[in-house]
């Protein structure tokens, strides 16, 4: 039976289910080995010189299998923005800015405009260190207001740079692993032992505690209660976190409440949550890395999630999670909600397991010759990639 209480349910399983049809066919990657040449992402920000030859953006519209509904919004189709950056060495990087009404600050039109502005700045900029490019992008696309577009630009840049040094992203970010296991959103009718309860800001504090009580009585206590109250209800978040942990042994994650480094510091100082949900579209890639470092130092557990994205953004986030190896909860299943897959190559999928190969960068890309977007007739023709 599907429970409908104004939230989505994401279930975690360590069992290998019957493999889904692979999204892409690729050669199996070799086992994780120690590479004699080691580049760290931090060192590349200082030593790698970026010279952008081309930069462009385009709508990325994909239908969903079924409407995606959370407490704050309903999505009938994905209307994101893809960004393509080509360096003067010929290496091409891809990024994706997700658009989720009432969650991301940008709508698609705003994202297209701001992405276009960023692309123009990158094309006109002189060669400079990667870190300086990130600073210029952050200045043009500041704060949470343009975080989704900033993340997409940073993804594309990092993807292109990773290809330039002939490394897959999971190695560039630390090389801890080349696989992850994601939570998958499914109906409760499927027998699952562990599950994550995502309220998406749907409850008042009292209601959230009542839900935990009812579930406890049913013998189905979640392993994690994600964003139980409104994003600005800090007192309520702390209250639910303490009751959930002390009475039911359930950790509480801050998602919508955590949109900046200052929010993370507030959560740590006031002990308002047990887990921070890292979404690149909330912080940008560089901002997310800063927050991950602060959260880990404080002892907070980490979760990585997404909005509703294709395998461009999910692949990048998955590489990050695998490479760092520091996420207790992984929720990167939204490509499975799409009725078609516009992304070529990229990671291999077997049920809930994503495997990242030794292909350079994140490995995924779009090809207009094989993917016809609904708004294609409104776009300027571009050379075949």
DAHU-V14729 format. One record per residue. N is the residue number from 0. OMEGA is omega in whole degrees, -180 to 180 (* if undefined). D_FIRST is the distance of its C-alpha to the first C-alpha in Angstrom with 1 decimal. Layout:
# DAHU-V14729
n=<N/N>
omega=<OMEGA/OMEGA>
d_first=<D_FIRST/D_FIRST>
This chain:
# DAHU-V14729
n=<0/1/2/3/4/5/6/7/8/9/10/11/12/13/14/15/16/17/18/19/20/21/22/23/24/25/26/27/28/29/30/31/32/33/34/35/36/37/38/39/40/41/42/43/44/45/46/47/48/49/50/51/52/53/54/55/56/57/58/59/60/61/62/63/64/65/66/67/68/69/70/71/72/73/74/75/76/77/78/79/80/81/82/83/84/85/86/87/88/89/90/91/92/93/94/95/96/97/98/99/100/101/102/103/104/105/106/107/108/109/110/111/112/113/114/115/116/117/118/119/120/121/122/123/124/125/126/127/128/129/130/131/132/133/134/135/136/137/138/139/140/141/142/143/144/145/146/147/148/149/150/151/152/153/154/155/156/157/158/159/160/161/162/163/164/165/166/167/168/169/170/171/172/173/174/175/176/177/178/179/180/181/182/183/184/185/186/187/188/189/190/191/192/193/194/195/196/197/198/199/200/201/202/203/204/205/206/207/208/209/210/211/212/213/214/215/216/217/218/219/220/221/222/223/224/225/226/227/228/229/230/231/232/233/234/235/236/237/238/239/240/241/242/243/244/245/246/247/248/249/250/251/252/253/254/255/256/257/258/259/260/261/262/263/264/265/266/267/268/269/270/271/272/273/274/275/276/277/278/279/280/281/282/283/284/285/286/287/288/289/290/291/292/293/294/295/296/297/298/299/300/301/302/303/304/305/306/307/308/309/310/311/312/313/314/315/316/317/318/319/320/321/322/323/324/325/326/327/328/329/330/331/332/333/334/335/336/337/338/339/340/341/342/343/344/345/346/347/348/349/350/351/352/353/354/355/356/357/358/359/360/361/362/363/364/365/366/367/368/369/370/371/372/373/374/375/376/377/378/379/380/381/382/383/384>
omega=<176/176/180/-179/180/177/173/179/177/-174/-179/177/175/180/177/179/177/-175/172/174/-178/178/177/179/-179/175/-180/178/178/178/-180/179/178/-180/-179/177/-174/172/171/-179/-178/-179/180/178/-179/-171/-176/178/-178/175/-175/178/180/175/-178/176/-179/175/177/-174/-178/178/176/175/178/179/178/-174/171/-175/-173/-176/176/-178/179/177/177/176/-177/179/177/179/179/179/178/179/-178/176/178/-180/-176/177/-179/174/-178/175/178/177/178/-176/178/177/172/-178/-176/163/-174/-178/177/-180/179/180/-177/176/178/178/180/179/179/179/-179/-179/-177/-177/174/176/179/-180/-179/180/178/177/178/179/179/179/179/178/180/-176/-171/167/-180/-175/-179/-175/-178/178/179/178/-179/178/179/176/-177/178/-178/177/-180/180/179/176/-179/179/174/179/169/-177/-177/175/-179/-178/175/175/-180/-179/174/176/170/172/-176/166/178/179/-179/177/-180/-178/176/-177/179/-177/-176/177/176/179/-179/-177/-180/178/-167/-173/161/-178/-180/180/-179/179/177/178/178/179/180/179/178/178/178/180/-178/-179/179/175/-179/177/-172/177/-176/-174/-179/-175/-177/-180/-177/180/179/179/179/-180/-180/180/-178/179/-178/-177/-174/-174/-173/-180/-177/175/178/180/173/179/180/178/-175/-176/-179/177/178/177/180/180/177/180/179/-176/-176/178/-173/-179/-180/-173/174/177/179/173/-175/-180/177/-171/-164/-178/-178/176/179/179/177/-179/178/-179/-180/-178/179/-180/-178/-177/176/172/-176/174/173/-178/179/173/170/-171/173/-179/172/-178/180/178/178/-180/179/175/180/-179/-180/-177/-179/178/-174/-175/178/180/180/-177/-175/-172/-171/175/179/179/-175/-179/176/-178/-178/-172/176/179/-176/-173/177/-178/173/-175/-180/-177/174/179/-177/-176/176/174/-178/180/175/169/-177/178/176/179/-176/179/-178/-179/-178/179/-177/-179/-175/-178/178/-176/173/-179/179/178/178/-176/*>
d_first=<0.0/3.8/6.3/9.5/12.5/15.0/14.6/13.7/12.4/14.8/14.5/17.8/18.7/22.2/21.5/22.8/20.2/21.6/23.7/23.0/25.9/28.3/28.8/32.5/34.9/37.1/39.3/38.0/39.2/41.4/40.6/41.1/44.9/47.3/49.0/52.7/52.5/50.3/49.5/47.6/45.9/47.9/51.1/50.4/50.1/53.7/55.2/53.6/55.3/53.1/54.8/52.5/53.8/51.0/48.0/45.7/42.3/40.3/37.1/34.1/31.8/28.7/26.0/22.3/19.8/17.8/18.6/18.3/17.6/18.3/19.6/23.1/23.0/21.5/22.9/23.2/25.5/27.3/30.8/32.3/35.9/37.3/40.5/43.1/46.0/48.9/51.5/55.1/54.7/52.3/49.1/46.1/43.2/39.9/37.7/34.9/34.4/30.8/30.5/27.4/28.3/28.6/28.2/31.1/34.4/35.5/34.5/35.3/38.8/39.7/38.5/40.6/43.6/43.5/42.8/45.8/47.9/47.0/47.8/51.2/52.0/51.2/53.3/56.3/56.1/58.7/57.7/56.4/54.5/50.8/50.4/52.6/50.5/47.4/49.5/50.5/47.0/45.8/48.7/47.9/44.1/43.9/41.2/37.6/38.8/39.2/37.3/35.2/38.3/40.2/37.6/37.9/41.6/41.6/39.2/41.6/44.6/43.3/42.1/45.6/47.4/45.3/46.4/49.9/50.1/48.3/45.3/41.6/39.9/38.2/41.8/43.2/40.7/41.6/40.6/38.5/36.1/35.4/31.7/28.6/24.9/22.6/19.1/16.7/14.0/10.8/7.0/5.7/4.6/8.4/10.4/12.5/15.1/16.2/14.8/16.5/15.5/17.3/18.0/20.6/22.9/20.4/21.5/24.7/25.6/24.9/21.4/20.7/22.0/20.0/16.7/18.1/19.1/15.8/14.2/17.3/17.0/13.6/15.3/13.5/16.4/16.6/19.7/20.5/20.0/21.2/23.3/22.0/24.7/27.0/29.2/32.4/31.3/32.9/33.5/29.8/28.8/31.2/30.2/26.5/27.5/29.8/27.5/24.6/27.1/29.2/26.7/23.5/25.0/22.9/24.8/24.7/25.4/27.5/26.7/27.8/30.3/32.0/33.9/37.3/39.4/40.4/36.8/36.4/39.6/38.5/35.3/37.4/40.2/38.1/35.5/32.6/30.0/29.6/28.6/29.8/27.7/30.3/29.8/32.9/32.5/32.9/36.0/37.5/38.1/41.2/39.8/36.7/39.1/41.1/38.0/36.8/40.3/40.3/36.9/37.7/41.0/39.4/36.9/33.8/31.0/30.1/27.1/27.6/25.4/26.0/25.5/24.5/27.2/28.4/29.7/33.0/31.8/29.0/31.7/34.1/31.7/30.7/34.4/35.0/32.3/33.5/37.1/36.9/34.5/33.8/30.2/27.9/24.7/24.6/22.2/23.9/21.3/21.8/24.0/21.0/19.7/23.0/23.7/27.1/29.0/32.4/33.4/35.8/36.1/34.8/32.6/31.1/27.3/25.8/22.0/21.8/25.5/28.1/31.7/34.6/37.8/41.4/41.7/43.4/41.4/37.7/38.5/36.5/38.2/38.1/40.4/41.3/42.7/39.3/37.0/37.7/36.3/36.0/38.7/41.0/43.7/44.0/44.6/48.0/48.4/48.3/49.7/47.5/46.2>
